[in-house]
Amino acid sequence: MLRILLKSMLLFIICLPLVTYTACNATRQSSSAREKTEQRQREQAERQRQEYQERKERHLEIQSDDSRARMKDMQKKSERYNYNKKRFFLARWWDQVVHKIRIRQGRRPQRGHL
């Protein structure tokens, strides 16, 4: 019984590296296949970027001039907000002055149009 156990353990220890080596080689791709896959992925990513740009340009083309101007202003405001930048100090000061004048005249100040 002991001999059978020792022989089976010895056989297992001898075969283990062979099995793991073949398994590792089976999972590896050849370098040319890997390069082809990477090339396909790069081409697909480039195609997706190109399609996105075309859709974006088409979206801008169908907008009116006023809409494009509003979109541009909103983009500038959002970039400024996202980068924690304030507007130019004279512009902020002028808005405060105009706000106070409108309050004195009895008109309600308009939000967004200060």
C-alpha positions as CSV (number, residue, x, y, z in Angstrom):
1,M,0.0,0.0,0.0
2,L,2.8,2.3,0.9
3,R,4.7,1.5,-2.3
4,I,1.6,2.3,-4.4
5,L,1.2,5.6,-2.6
6,L,4.8,6.6,-3.0
7,K,4.8,5.6,-6.7
8,S,1.7,7.6,-7.4
9,M,3.1,10.7,-5.5
10,L,6.3,10.4,-7.5
11,L,4.4,10.2,-10.7
12,F,2.3,13.2,-9.8
13,I,5.4,15.3,-8.9
14,I,7.1,14.3,-12.2
15,C,4.0,15.1,-14.3
16,L,3.0,18.3,-12.6
17,P,5.6,20.5,-14.3
18,L,4.8,19.0,-17.7
19,V,1.1,19.7,-17.3
20,T,1.6,23.3,-16.1
21,Y,4.0,24.0,-18.9
22,T,1.7,22.8,-21.6
23,A,-1.2,24.7,-20.0
24,C,0.8,27.9,-20.0
25,N,1.8,27.5,-23.6
26,A,-1.8,26.8,-24.6
27,T,-3.0,30.0,-23.1
28,R,-0.3,32.2,-24.6
29,Q,-0.9,33.6,-28.1
30,S,1.8,33.7,-30.6
31,S,3.3,37.2,-31.1
32,S,1.9,37.6,-34.6
33,A,-1.7,36.7,-33.4
34,R,-1.3,39.1,-30.5
35,E,-0.1,41.9,-32.8
36,K,-3.0,41.3,-35.1
37,T,-5.4,41.5,-32.2
38,E,-3.8,44.8,-31.0
39,Q,-3.9,46.2,-34.5
40,R,-7.6,45.4,-34.8
41,Q,-8.4,47.0,-31.5
42,R,-6.5,50.1,-32.4
43,E,-8.3,50.3,-35.7
44,Q,-11.7,49.9,-34.0
45,A,-10.9,52.6,-31.4
46,E,-9.8,54.9,-34.2
47,R,-13.0,54.1,-36.1
48,Q,-15.1,54.9,-33.0
49,R,-13.3,58.2,-32.5
50,Q,-13.9,59.1,-36.1
51,E,-17.6,58.2,-35.9
52,Y,-18.0,60.3,-32.7
53,Q,-16.4,63.3,-34.3
54,E,-18.7,63.0,-37.3
55,R,-21.8,62.8,-35.1
56,K,-20.6,65.8,-33.1
57,E,-20.0,67.9,-36.2
58,R,-23.4,66.9,-37.6
59,H,-25.1,67.9,-34.3
60,L,-23.4,71.3,-34.4
61,E,-24.3,71.8,-38.1
62,I,-28.1,71.3,-37.5
63,Q,-28.1,73.9,-34.7
64,S,-29.1,77.5,-35.3
65,D,-26.5,80.3,-34.8
66,D,-28.2,81.4,-31.5
67,S,-28.1,77.8,-30.2
68,R,-24.4,77.4,-31.1
69,A,-23.6,80.7,-29.3
70,R,-25.5,79.5,-26.2
71,M,-23.7,76.2,-26.4
72,K,-20.3,77.9,-26.6
73,D,-21.1,80.1,-23.7
74,M,-22.3,77.2,-21.6
75,Q,-19.2,75.3,-22.4
76,K,-17.0,78.2,-21.3
77,K,-19.0,78.5,-18.1
78,S,-18.8,74.8,-17.3
79,E,-15.1,74.7,-18.0
80,R,-14.6,77.7,-15.7
81,Y,-16.8,76.1,-13.0
82,N,-15.0,72.7,-13.3
83,Y,-11.6,74.3,-13.0
84,N,-12.7,76.5,-10.1
85,K,-12.0,79.7,-11.9
86,K,-13.9,82.9,-11.2
87,R,-14.9,85.4,-13.9
88,F,-12.8,88.5,-14.4
89,F,-13.0,90.6,-11.2
90,L,-14.3,93.7,-13.1
91,A,-17.1,91.7,-14.7
92,R,-18.1,90.4,-11.3
93,W,-17.9,93.9,-9.8
94,W,-20.0,95.4,-12.6
95,D,-22.7,92.7,-12.1
96,Q,-22.9,93.7,-8.5
97,V,-23.3,97.4,-9.4
98,V,-26.0,96.6,-11.9
99,H,-27.8,94.4,-9.4
100,K,-27.9,97.1,-6.8
101,I,-29.1,99.7,-9.4
102,R,-32.0,97.4,-10.4
103,I,-33.0,96.8,-6.8
104,R,-33.1,100.6,-6.2
105,Q,-35.2,101.1,-9.2
106,G,-37.7,98.6,-8.0
107,R,-37.1,96.1,-10.7
108,R,-36.5,92.5,-9.9
109,P,-33.0,91.5,-10.9
110,Q,-33.0,88.8,-13.6
111,R,-31.1,85.6,-12.8
112,G,-28.4,84.8,-15.4
113,H,-28.6,88.2,-17.0
114,L,-26.6,90.2,-14.5
